[in-house]
Amino acid sequence: MHDTYFLLICVIVLATIFDFINGFHDTANAIATSVSTRVLSPKVAVAMAAILNMVGALTGTAVAKTVGSGLVETASVTQITVVSALLAAIIWDLITWYFGLPTSSSHAILSGLVGAAIATAGTEVIIKKGVYKVLAGLILSPVVGLILGFLLMMFLIWVFKRSSPSLVTNLFNRLQILSASYMAFSHGSNDAQKTMGIITMALISYDVSLGKLPPAGFHVPFWVIILCATAMAFGTALGGWRIIKTLGVRLVQLKPIHGFAAEASAATVIEIASRIGLPLSTTHIISSTIMGVGASKRLSAVRWGIGGNIVIAWILTIPACALLAWAICKAIHFVV
């Protein structure tokens, strides 16, 4: 019992660290366009994103339920399974942060959980329907974001085609503050819930190890919601400036109207997904809407080489984190 309790504490600590790093790593998702268009100063943008990330994280648990009970059989998961998944995701996030690649924390933790679960109890514990649902959302959502960003930008160009550039710039200087706020809120509503689901899964696993029956439903304790929301807010407050540069400056040159279109499109996709319990990659969404908005000017406006590097990092994340979590889980079991 003592060892099990110790592992539960390790899970909670690692999950909090992961949420912190997630906020740190994904600050760019909410504010890169606002900073690059100079609508907001970096300090103001980061402070705003931190507050709204926390508010968004307090608004629901549908995604947490999908993560905690929709991918693997909760009764077959051990604390070592969850520890391994978290370690793999943290290591991957730090590596990609170092190289300035806006990879997906969602891909990292979800694929890590699946890899660690297979190492623990075999492929039988995987809930295939849930995995297919999550994969479909993770794969299709960037396509939706790309198209929506392109269409919204084309619509705005049509609406303001006879307006003076100074009028458009002044208007969207103000509107982009709203779209950046919307993006930060939606980021918190989706990303923080993934860690809530992981911690709740670990709590259920701990109760099962003590001989208790699994609960009838998947309910996230209020203290877990507060913990995850706070950790992500603090991570966001410190920010990830390397990735902000990649998204907001290197990928495509943006003006306030482009930043508004990218943020509004991305936040809408993420917010809808959060309400139906679909865990998405906010990194994927904002990157794809930025590319869609850039392509509305002309295809050459997007630096597709940099976009290609981002896509390669996305593709590598799922197998890399699954294998890393599998290896970590096997190594821990071998040692203990």
N, C-alpha and C positions, 0 to 999 in steps of 0.2 A: 504493500500500500504506500509505503514511504517513497519508493522509487517511482511509482505511478504519479503520486502527487508532485514530486520533484519535476517529472517530465511535463506535467500539466503547467507548472509555473514556467518552464522553459518555453512551452508553446506560446503562452500569453506574452512573455517577454519578446520572443522572436517575432510574433505577429505584430506587436506594437512597433518594433524596429522596422519591419517590412512596411507597415503603413506609413511610418515616418519617411522612409526612403521613397516610397511610392509618391508621397506628396512632394518630396524634394526633387525626384526624378521627373515628375509630371507637371511641375509648375508651368513649364513652357506651354502645355496644352491649353491653359486658360488665358495666358497673358502675352505669349510671344508676339502675336500680331499687334496687340495694343502698344507694346513697347517698340516694336520695329517701325510702326507708323508714327511714333512719338506722340500719340494721343495721351498716354499716361507715362509718368516717370517710372523707372524700375521699382523704386521703393513704394510708391503709391499702388502700383499694379500688384506687387507681391502682397502687400497688406490687405488689399481688397480681395485677392484670390484666397488668402488664408481664411478670412472671415467667412466668405461665401462657400468655400469648401466645407467648412464645419457645419454651416447651416444646411447645406445640401445633404450632408451625411446623416442628419437627424430626421430626414423626411420620409423614410421608408425602409423596409427590410426584404422586399421581394427578391432582389438580387442575392442577398445573403442566404435566403432559403434555397435558391437554385444551386449556389456554390456548396452549401453545407449538406444538402440532402439529395441533390439531383445528378451528381456525377459518379459517386461511388457509394457502396453500401456502408452507411454510417456505423453499423454494428461490427463491421469487419475492420474498421480503421483503428489503429492504435496511436498512442501519443508519438511514437517514433515515426509513424507514417507522416503525421502532420509536421513534426520537427524537420524531417527530411525535405518535405515540399517547401517549407519556409526558407530553409537554408539555401536550397537551390535557387529559389526566386531572388533572395537577397544577393547572392553571389552574382547572378546574371544581371540584376539591376545595377550593381556597382561597376561591373565590367563595361556595360553599355553606356553608363553615365560617364565613365572615364574617357571613352572614345567619342562622346558626344552624339551617340545614336539614340534617337527617340523610339526605342523598342517598347514592346507592350508588357507592362507589369501584369496585366490580365492574363496574357498568354503564359507568362512565366509561372504564376502561382497555380493556374488551372492545369497546365501540362505537368507541372511539378507534382501536384496532388495525384494525378492519374499515374504518373511514373512510380511514385512512392507507394501507392496503393497496390499496384501490380507486384512490386518487390515484396510487399507485406503478405498478400494473400492470393496472388495470381490474377489472371484476367477476368475470372468469374465475378469479382467484386465491382467491376465497371458497369455502370448503368448506361448502356449503349444509346438509348433514346435521349438521355440527358446530354451525353457527349456530342451526339450528332446535332442536337439543338444549339448547343453552345458554339460548336465549330461553324455551323451555318451562319450564326450571328456574327462571329468574329471575321469570317471570310467575306460575307456579303455586305456587311455594314460599311466598309471603306468604299465599295462600289457605289452604294447609295449616297454616301457622303460626297464622293467625286461628282456624281450627276447633280445632286441637289445644290452643291456649291456653284457649279457651272450655270445651272438654270436660274438660280437666284441672282447671280451676277449679271446674266443676260437681261433679266427682268429689270434690274436696277438701271442698267445702261439704257434700256428703252424708256423707262420712266423719266430719267434725267438727261436725255440726249440733247435737249434744248436749254439746259441750265448752264450757267456759267461755272467754270471750274472752282472759283473761289466759294460760290454758294454751296456746291456739292461738298467741298472739303470742310467748310465750317459746319454744315449739317451733320456730316458723318463723324466729325471730331466728337460731337456730343453722343450720337447714336452708338458709336463704338464702345463707349463706356458702358452702355446698357448691354450690348452683346457680349462684352468681356465678363460682365457680372453674371449674365445668363450662363456663359460657358463655365465659369468657376463653380457656380451652383450645381450644374448638371454633372460636372466632374466629381464633386463630392458625393452626389446622390448615387453614383454608380460605383466608383472605385473603392470608396471606404467600406461599402457593404461586402465586398469580397472577403476582406479580413474579418468582418463580423461573422460571416459564415464559417470561416476556418476556426475561429475561437469557439464558436458554439458547437461545432463538430467535435472539437477536443473535449469540451465539457461533457457532451453526451458520451463520448468514449470513456471518459474517466468514471462516470456513473455506471456504465456497463461493466467496467472492470471491477467495480465494488459489488456486483451482483444485482444492480437495479435494472429494471426493465426500461428499454428506450421509451422516450415520451411519445405520445400519440401524434403530436404535431411538432413542427420545427419552429421554436420560439426563441428569438434572440433576446437575452437579458438586457435590461436598460443600461446597466453599467458597461456592458460590452459596446453598446452603441456610442456612449459618451467617450469611452476610451479610444475607440477607433477614429471617431470624429476629431478628437483633440490631437491625436498623434499625426493624422494627415494634415491638420491645420498648421502644426508646428513645422512639419517637413516642408510644406508649401511656403511658410514664412521665410525659411532659409533659401529656398529657390535653387534652381538648376540652370545656371547661366550658360553653360556649354550648349545645352539642348535648345535654349531660347534662341541662341545665335543660329543654330542649324535650321530651326523651323521658321523663325521670323525674318531672317536676313538672307541666308544662303539659298533656301529653297526657291523663293520667288520674291521679287521686290514688290512690296505692298503699299497701297495708299489707304487712308481711312475707310473708303467705301469698300475696298477689297477685304480689309480686315473685318468689317461688319458682316459682309456676306459669308465669309469663312466661319466666323464664330457663331453667327445665328444659325447657319445650316448644321454645323457640328453639334451645337447644344440641343437643337431640336431632335436630332437622331438619338442622341444619348439619353435625353429626358424621356422620350417614348419608351426606349429599351428599359430604362430603370423602372418604369411603372408596370411593365409586363414581366419583370423578373429576368431580363436577359443581360448577362454580363458582357459588356463590350470593351473594346480597347479605345479609350479616349485618345490615345496617341494615334492610332490608325485613323480615327474619324477626323481629327483636326488636320492631320497631314494630308488626307485625301481631299478635304474641302479646300484647303489652301491650293492644292494642285488644280482642282476644278476651277477655282476662281481665277488662278493664273492663266489657265488654258483659255478662258473666255476672252482674254486680251489677244493672245495668239499662242500657238503651241510652243513657240520658241521662248516665250516669257518664263516658262517653267524650266528650271535646271534639272532636266530629267536624269542626268547622271547621279546627282545627289539623291533624287527621289528613288532611283534604282538601288542605291546603297541602303536606303532606309527599308525598301521592300525586302532586300536580301536579309537584313537583320531581322525583319518580321518572320520570314520563312524559317530562319535558323532557330528562332526562339523556342518553338514548340518541341522539336526533337531534342534540342540541346538541354532544355530544362527538364524534360521527361527523363532523359538518360542520366542527367546529373542527379536528380532526385532519387532515381532508382539506385544509382551507385552509392549515394550517401546512405540511403536506407539499408542496403545490404552491408555496408561497412559498419554501421552502428550495430546492427544485429550480430555481426561477426565479433565485434569487440565486447558487447554485453551478453 
